[in-house]
Amino acid sequence: MHASGIGWDDDSGDRLRGWLGIDKTMFYDISRVAQMPSGFCYPGKGDGGDLPPRPECAPKWHARMLAGLPQVRMTLLVGMHAQKRYLPKGFAPNMTEAVRRWREAPAGLFPLPHPAWRSRLWMARNPWFEAEVLPELRARVARLVD
């Protein structure tokens, strides 16, 4: 994103699109897929990767953006910051449990891990994600974008 100015234009985006079962053309077709980051500015690097989104960004911008997207049929909660913001308080104690409980998420919400390079390690420890979650995610996405 930072080099190209395009969200998910990196290995993480390739991985996310693979999870969704769609190509770049579909992913960037604004008539079919909307993207809304947890923050609207890069928070910088920390010891373990990027810092969390700045706390003032989502409250300032999310409601305005969502008001302009009246036909949202599924929202992917990619990573723990999105999950903490949009899943009910107490839904799950951590990101892994939120993703594991994807069937129990409120209608239209689908929790996912962040597809950063570390997700490969996470997926190795949680094989149920690839076996159970990804097929259902791909099926739902296919129904929505067709």
Protein Blocks (a to p, Z undefined) as FASTA:
>chain_A
ZZnopghiafklmmmmmmnopafklmmmmklbccddfbfcdebjcfklccdddfklmmmm
mmmmmmmmmkbfbdcdedjklmmmmmcghkagbfklmmmmmmmpcehiacdddfbfklmm
mmmmmmmlmmmmmmmmmmmmmmmmZZ
